[in-house]
């Protein structure tokens, strides 16, 4: 299996968890968002493009704007993240479990 296929499978699991209610911790969520960040390497020319778009739509529907980057402003500056280009870092799950809420 290609590395991008593995990342896409991980992102698919994350999207499903976010839709159902994210029961993992906030730290786990940050790590899951980093998987999505790796997927930015997929372009319209790749076979996975349609799958990624569908997962991203589902993710956006199951989240809400956080008002700030969930990794913190220091990381925005250090990594050069942009709210439009790296949109996933500015969203939180609508349904959060107790472990998530306790950390965030």
OpenMM code with the backbone's topology and positions (N, CA, C; nanometers):
from openmm import Vec3, app, unit

residues = "UNK UNK UNK UNK UNK UNK UNK UNK UNK UNK UNK UNK UNK UNK UNK UNK UNK UNK UNK UNK UNK UNK UNK UNK UNK UNK UNK UNK UNK UNK UNK UNK UNK UNK UNK UNK UNK UNK UNK UNK UNK UNK UNK UNK UNK UNK UNK UNK UNK UNK UNK UNK UNK UNK UNK UNK UNK UNK UNK UNK UNK UNK UNK UNK UNK UNK UNK UNK UNK UNK UNK UNK UNK UNK UNK UNK UNK UNK UNK UNK UNK UNK UNK UNK UNK UNK UNK UNK UNK UNK UNK UNK UNK UNK UNK UNK UNK UNK UNK UNK UNK UNK UNK UNK".split()
positions = [
    Vec3(0.0845, -0.1176, 0.0000),
    Vec3(0.0000, 0.0000, 0.0000),
    Vec3(0.0898, 0.1250, 0.0000),
    Vec3(0.0566, 0.2199, -0.0810),
    Vec3(0.1301, 0.3456, -0.0912),
    Vec3(0.1077, 0.4286, 0.0355),
    Vec3(0.2074, 0.5051, 0.0735),
    Vec3(0.1996, 0.5869, 0.1943),
    Vec3(0.0777, 0.6798, 0.1930),
    Vec3(0.0489, 0.7389, 0.0790),
    Vec3(-0.0674, 0.8278, 0.0698),
    Vec3(-0.1976, 0.7516, 0.0907),
    Vec3(-0.2028, 0.6275, 0.0457),
    Vec3(-0.3217, 0.5447, 0.0683),
    Vec3(-0.3414, 0.5200, 0.2178),
    Vec3(-0.2313, 0.4983, 0.2896),
    Vec3(-0.2384, 0.4783, 0.4347),
    Vec3(-0.2881, 0.6050, 0.5037),
    Vec3(-0.2354, 0.7183, 0.4614),
    Vec3(-0.2806, 0.8447, 0.5199),
    Vec3(-0.4276, 0.8684, 0.4923),
    Vec3(-0.4714, 0.8365, 0.3717),
    Vec3(-0.6114, 0.8537, 0.3359),
    Vec3(-0.7006, 0.7625, 0.4204),
    Vec3(-0.6557, 0.6409, 0.4440),
    Vec3(-0.7309, 0.5485, 0.5290),
    Vec3(-0.7380, 0.6021, 0.6726),
    Vec3(-0.6282, 0.6581, 0.7225),
    Vec3(-0.6283, 0.7173, 0.8575),
    Vec3(-0.7233, 0.8363, 0.8632),
    Vec3(-0.7206, 0.9211, 0.7603),
    Vec3(-0.8088, 1.0373, 0.7568),
    Vec3(-0.9547, 0.9933, 0.7505),
    Vec3(-0.9827, 0.8882, 0.6769),
    Vec3(-1.1180, 0.8346, 0.6695),
    Vec3(-1.1661, 0.7898, 0.8081),
    Vec3(-1.0807, 0.7214, 0.8819),
    Vec3(-1.1167, 0.6793, 1.0189),
    Vec3(-1.1421, 0.8015, 1.1079),
    Vec3(-1.0577, 0.9030, 1.0943),
    Vec3(-1.0748, 1.0233, 1.1744),
    Vec3(-1.2067, 1.0915, 1.1425),
    Vec3(-1.2379, 1.1060, 1.0150),
    Vec3(-1.3627, 1.1709, 0.9749),
    Vec3(-1.4822, 1.0953, 1.0324),
    Vec3(-1.4799, 0.9649, 1.0253),
    Vec3(-1.5886, 0.8843, 1.0818),
    Vec3(-1.5993, 0.9059, 1.2321),
    Vec3(-1.4856, 0.9108, 1.3016),
    Vec3(-1.4869, 0.9349, 1.4469),
    Vec3(-1.5427, 1.0733, 1.4787),
    Vec3(-1.5055, 1.1731, 1.4004),
    Vec3(-1.5551, 1.3092, 1.4232),
    Vec3(-1.7058, 1.3154, 1.3988),
    Vec3(-1.7534, 1.2462, 1.2978),
    Vec3(-1.8974, 1.2435, 1.2697),
    Vec3(-1.9747, 1.1772, 1.3833),
    Vec3(-1.9220, 1.0698, 1.4366),
    Vec3(-1.9912, 0.9958, 1.5428),
    Vec3(-1.9823, 1.0665, 1.6777),
    Vec3(-1.8758, 1.1382, 1.6969),
    Vec3(-1.8452, 1.2014, 1.8247),
    Vec3(-1.7032, 1.1650, 1.8619),
    Vec3(-1.6163, 1.2624, 1.8604),
    Vec3(-1.4741, 1.2363, 1.8803),
    Vec3(-1.4484, 1.2061, 2.0278),
    Vec3(-1.4203, 1.0810, 2.0582),
    Vec3(-1.4026, 1.0348, 2.1957),
    Vec3(-1.2573, 1.0343, 2.2414),
    Vec3(-1.1651, 1.0588, 2.1494),
    Vec3(-1.0244, 1.0604, 2.1869),
    Vec3(-0.9883, 1.1961, 2.2459),
    Vec3(-0.8626, 1.2127, 2.2837),
    Vec3(-0.8192, 1.3361, 2.3473),
    Vec3(-0.7927, 1.4462, 2.2447),
    Vec3(-0.7766, 1.5667, 2.2941),
    Vec3(-0.7422, 1.6795, 2.2086),
    Vec3(-0.6066, 1.6569, 2.1428),
    Vec3(-0.5109, 1.6014, 2.2155),
    Vec3(-0.3799, 1.5696, 2.1573),
    Vec3(-0.3932, 1.4703, 2.0419),
    Vec3(-0.4793, 1.3714, 2.0589),
    Vec3(-0.5043, 1.2764, 1.9498),
    Vec3(-0.5611, 1.3491, 1.8284),
    Vec3(-0.6505, 1.4432, 1.8532),
    Vec3(-0.7105, 1.5212, 1.7453),
    Vec3(-0.6040, 1.5997, 1.6690),
    Vec3(-0.5126, 1.6618, 1.7415),
    Vec3(-0.4040, 1.7351, 1.6761),
    Vec3(-0.3227, 1.6423, 1.5867),
    Vec3(-0.2932, 1.5234, 1.6363),
    Vec3(-0.2189, 1.4258, 1.5554),
    Vec3(-0.2991, 1.3836, 1.4327),
    Vec3(-0.4296, 1.3676, 1.4487),
    Vec3(-0.5143, 1.3309, 1.3347),
    Vec3(-0.5174, 1.4418, 1.2300),
    Vec3(-0.5181, 1.5668, 1.2753),
    Vec3(-0.5139, 1.6782, 1.1806),
    Vec3(-0.3811, 1.6815, 1.1052),
    Vec3(-0.2754, 1.6397, 1.1707),
    Vec3(-0.1453, 1.6336, 1.1028),
    Vec3(-0.1461, 1.5311, 0.9895),
    Vec3(-0.2258, 1.4252, 1.0040),
    Vec3(-0.2412, 1.3294, 0.8936),
    Vec3(-0.3063, 1.3999, 0.7756),
    Vec3(-0.4097, 1.4804, 0.8022),
    Vec3(-0.4730, 1.5556, 0.6927),
    Vec3(-0.3726, 1.6498, 0.6276),
    Vec3(-0.2856, 1.7075, 0.7092),
    Vec3(-0.1846, 1.7986, 0.6560),
    Vec3(-0.0918, 1.7261, 0.5583),
    Vec3(-0.0588, 1.6028, 0.5867),
    Vec3(0.0246, 1.5239, 0.4950),
    Vec3(-0.0475, 1.5031, 0.3610),
    Vec3(-0.1797, 1.4935, 0.3664),
    Vec3(-0.2583, 1.4679, 0.2456),
    Vec3(-0.2638, 1.5880, 0.1512),
    Vec3(-0.2121, 1.7028, 0.1938),
    Vec3(-0.2084, 1.8190, 0.1047),
    Vec3(-0.1241, 1.7908, -0.0180),
    Vec3(-0.0434, 1.6843, -0.0137),
    Vec3(0.0397, 1.6462, -0.1273),
    Vec3(-0.0414, 1.5836, -0.2402),
    Vec3(-0.1649, 1.5432, -0.2099),
    Vec3(-0.2522, 1.4865, -0.3134),
    Vec3(-0.3065, 1.6006, -0.3993),
    Vec3(-0.2957, 1.5849, -0.5297),
    Vec3(-0.3434, 1.6876, -0.6223),
    Vec3(-0.4567, 1.6313, -0.7072),
    Vec3(-0.5160, 1.7182, -0.7866),
    Vec3(-0.6262, 1.6775, -0.8740),
    Vec3(-0.5852, 1.5677, -0.9717),
    Vec3(-0.4571, 1.5548, -0.9975),
    Vec3(-0.4080, 1.4537, -1.0911),
    Vec3(-0.3984, 1.3147, -1.0270),
    Vec3(-0.4092, 1.3076, -0.8950),
    Vec3(-0.3946, 1.1798, -0.8248),
    Vec3(-0.5270, 1.1032, -0.8170),
    Vec3(-0.5155, 0.9720, -0.8130),
    Vec3(-0.6337, 0.8847, -0.8042),
    Vec3(-0.7141, 0.9084, -0.6761),
    Vec3(-0.6481, 0.9526, -0.5697),
    Vec3(-0.7142, 0.9703, -0.4400),
    Vec3(-0.7889, 1.1027, -0.4277),
    Vec3(-0.7786, 1.1911, -0.5272),
    Vec3(-0.8344, 1.3257, -0.5172),
    Vec3(-0.9836, 1.3253, -0.4830),
    Vec3(-1.0638, 1.2490, -0.5545),
    Vec3(-1.2088, 1.2470, -0.5308),
    Vec3(-1.2408, 1.1960, -0.3901),
    Vec3(-1.1675, 1.0953, -0.3451),
    Vec3(-1.1887, 1.0430, -0.2098),
    Vec3(-1.1559, 1.1486, -0.1049),
    Vec3(-1.0462, 1.2207, -0.1259),
    Vec3(-1.0073, 1.3246, -0.0312),
    Vec3(-1.1116, 1.4352, -0.0255),
    Vec3(-1.1617, 1.4772, -0.1391),
    Vec3(-1.2649, 1.5815, -0.1419),
    Vec3(-1.3910, 1.5379, -0.0672),
    Vec3(-1.4297, 1.4140, -0.0867),
    Vec3(-1.5492, 1.3624, -0.0188),
    Vec3(-1.5274, 1.3583, 0.1324),
    Vec3(-1.4102, 1.3127, 0.1764),
    Vec3(-1.3797, 1.3086, 0.3194),
    Vec3(-1.3731, 1.4491, 0.3787),
    Vec3(-1.3132, 1.5417, 0.3048),
    Vec3(-1.3042, 1.6793, 0.3537),
    Vec3(-1.4421, 1.7425, 0.3691),
    Vec3(-1.5324, 1.7138, 0.2777),
    Vec3(-1.6690, 1.7657, 0.2876),
    Vec3(-1.7368, 1.7103, 0.4120),
    Vec3(-1.7221, 1.5819, 0.4341),
    Vec3(-1.7803, 1.5200, 0.5537),
    Vec3(-1.7204, 1.5810, 0.6803),
    Vec3(-1.5888, 1.6022, 0.6799),
    Vec3(-1.5211, 1.6596, 0.7965),
    Vec3(-1.5724, 1.8011, 0.8242),
    Vec3(-1.5825, 1.8817, 0.7204),
    Vec3(-1.6317, 2.0189, 0.7380),
    Vec3(-1.7742, 2.0199, 0.7942),
    Vec3(-1.8560, 1.9255, 0.7511),
    Vec3(-1.9941, 1.9173, 0.7996),
    Vec3(-2.0026, 1.8738, 0.9455),
    Vec3(-1.9016, 1.8051, 0.9946),
    Vec3(-1.9026, 1.7531, 1.1315),
    Vec3(-1.8220, 1.8401, 1.2283),
    Vec3(-1.7760, 1.9565, 1.1804),
    Vec3(-1.6935, 2.0442, 1.2631),
    Vec3(-1.7473, 2.1861, 1.2610),
    Vec3(-1.6864, 2.2711, 1.3442),
    Vec3(-1.7214, 2.4125, 1.3458),
    Vec3(-1.5929, 2.4944, 1.3602),
    Vec3(-1.5958, 2.6208, 1.3172),
    Vec3(-1.4766, 2.7043, 1.3274),
    Vec3(-1.4367, 2.7277, 1.4739),
    Vec3(-1.3090, 2.7116, 1.5007),
    Vec3(-1.2594, 2.7272, 1.6374),
    Vec3(-1.2288, 2.8727, 1.6720),
    Vec3(-1.2179, 2.9583, 1.5712),
    Vec3(-1.1833, 3.0968, 1.5976),
    Vec3(-1.0333, 3.1212, 1.6015),
    Vec3(-0.9579, 3.0149, 1.6087),
    Vec3(-0.8115, 3.0240, 1.6081),
    Vec3(-0.7538, 2.8899, 1.5664),
    Vec3(-0.6286, 2.8891, 1.5318),
    Vec3(-0.5629, 2.7632, 1.4973),
    Vec3(-0.5556, 2.6750, 1.6206),
    Vec3(-0.5979, 2.5507, 1.6081),
    Vec3(-0.5991, 2.4610, 1.7238),
    Vec3(-0.4585, 2.4258, 1.7720),
    Vec3(-0.3588, 2.4424, 1.6871),
    Vec3(-0.2186, 2.4191, 1.7254),
    Vec3(-0.1576, 2.5418, 1.7915),
    Vec3(-0.2262, 2.6564, 1.7895),
    Vec3(-0.1753, 2.7780, 1.8515),
    Vec3(-0.1074, 2.8700, 1.7515),
    Vec3(-0.1104, 2.9967, 1.7835),
    Vec3(-0.0565, 3.0983, 1.6936),
    Vec3(0.0935, 3.0852, 1.6722),
    Vec3(0.1659, 3.0375, 1.7727),
    Vec3(0.3106, 3.0211, 1.7563),
    Vec3(0.3423, 2.9205, 1.6460),
    Vec3(0.2597, 2.8185, 1.6320),
    Vec3(0.2791, 2.7206, 1.5248),
    Vec3(0.2365, 2.7749, 1.3894),
    Vec3(0.1359, 2.8614, 1.3881),
    Vec3(0.0948, 2.9243, 1.2626),
    Vec3(0.2139, 3.0001, 1.2049),
    Vec3(0.2795, 3.0767, 1.2894),
    Vec3(0.3941, 3.1547, 1.2437),
    Vec3(0.5131, 3.0658, 1.2097),
    Vec3(0.5426, 2.9698, 1.2953),
    Vec3(0.6590, 2.8825, 1.2747),
    Vec3(0.6449, 2.7961, 1.1495),
    Vec3(0.5220, 2.7470, 1.1235),
    Vec3(0.4990, 2.6561, 1.0113),
    Vec3(0.4544, 2.7273, 0.8839),
    Vec3(0.4161, 2.8537, 0.8975),
    Vec3(0.3687, 2.9279, 0.7812),
    Vec3(0.2301, 2.8845, 0.7355),
    Vec3(0.1476, 2.8397, 0.8300),
    Vec3(0.0131, 2.7948, 0.7955),
    Vec3(-0.0764, 2.9130, 0.7629),
    Vec3(-0.1682, 2.8901, 0.6726),
    Vec3(-0.2646, 2.9894, 0.6281),
    Vec3(-0.4041, 2.9344, 0.6550),
    Vec3(-0.4924, 3.0189, 0.7076),
    Vec3(-0.6274, 2.9743, 0.7448),
    Vec3(-0.7057, 2.9175, 0.6273),
    Vec3(-0.6859, 2.9694, 0.5087),
    Vec3(-0.7572, 2.9186, 0.3913),
    Vec3(-0.6946, 2.7896, 0.3393),
    Vec3(-0.5654, 2.7883, 0.3280),
    Vec3(-0.4947, 2.6737, 0.2716),
    Vec3(-0.4895, 2.5552, 0.3679),
    Vec3(-0.4761, 2.5843, 0.4943),
    Vec3(-0.4645, 2.4805, 0.5974),
    Vec3(-0.5875, 2.4852, 0.6895),
    Vec3(-0.7030, 2.4946, 0.6289),
    Vec3(-0.8314, 2.5149, 0.6956),
    Vec3(-0.8594, 2.4164, 0.8068),
    Vec3(-0.8166, 2.2924, 0.7952),
    Vec3(-0.8459, 2.1863, 0.8916),
    Vec3(-0.7923, 2.2189, 1.0301),
    Vec3(-0.6884, 2.3025, 1.0390),
    Vec3(-0.6320, 2.3408, 1.1683),
    Vec3(-0.7159, 2.4467, 1.2403),
    Vec3(-0.8223, 2.4931, 1.1789),
    Vec3(-0.9090, 2.5947, 1.2382),
    Vec3(-1.0491, 2.5394, 1.2676),
    Vec3(-1.0630, 2.4069, 1.2744),
    Vec3(-1.1930, 2.3448, 1.2986),
    Vec3(-1.1890, 2.2512, 1.4186),
    Vec3(-1.3012, 2.2424, 1.4866),
    Vec3(-1.3176, 2.1519, 1.6007),
    Vec3(-1.4403, 2.0642, 1.5787),
    Vec3(-1.4398, 1.9424, 1.6355),
    Vec3(-1.5565, 1.8546, 1.6217),
    Vec3(-1.6800, 1.9127, 1.6896),
    Vec3(-1.7940, 1.9016, 1.6244),
    Vec3(-1.9197, 1.9429, 1.6858),
    Vec3(-1.9527, 1.8549, 1.8055),
    Vec3(-1.9225, 1.7259, 1.7939),
    Vec3(-1.9492, 1.6300, 1.9017),
    Vec3(-1.8158, 1.5892, 1.9629),
    Vec3(-1.7950, 1.6293, 2.0881),
    Vec3(-1.6689, 1.6005, 2.1565),
    Vec3(-1.6941, 1.5144, 2.2795),
    Vec3(-1.6078, 1.4167, 2.2979),
    Vec3(-1.6164, 1.3326, 2.4164),
    Vec3(-1.5567, 1.4033, 2.5382),
    Vec3(-1.5717, 1.3415, 2.6529),
    Vec3(-1.5245, 1.4003, 2.7779),
    Vec3(-1.3735, 1.4188, 2.7814),
    Vec3(-1.2985, 1.3230, 2.7266),
    Vec3(-1.1517, 1.3335, 2.7256),
    Vec3(-1.1075, 1.4540, 2.6436),
    Vec3(-1.1738, 1.4764, 2.5312),
    Vec3(-1.1426, 1.5906, 2.4455),
    Vec3(-1.1738, 1.7218, 2.5192),
    Vec3(-1.2921, 1.7297, 2.5737),
    Vec3(-1.3355, 1.8503, 2.6435),
    Vec3(-1.2461, 1.8836, 2.7623),
    Vec3(-1.1964, 1.7806, 2.8304),
    Vec3(-1.1116, 1.8022, 2.9466),
    Vec3(-0.9780, 1.8644, 2.9083),
    Vec3(-0.9303, 1.8340, 2.7883),
    Vec3(-0.8013, 1.8878, 2.7439),
    Vec3(-0.8131, 2.0197, 2.6714),
    Vec3(-0.9249, 2.0415, 2.6033),
    Vec3(-0.9403, 2.1649, 2.5253),
    Vec3(-1.0071, 2.2679, 2.6069),
] * unit.nanometer
topology = app.Topology()
chain = topology.addChain("A")
for resn in residues:
    res = topology.addResidue(resn, chain)
    for name in ("N", "CA", "C"):
        topology.addAtom(name, app.Element.getBySymbol(name[0]), res)
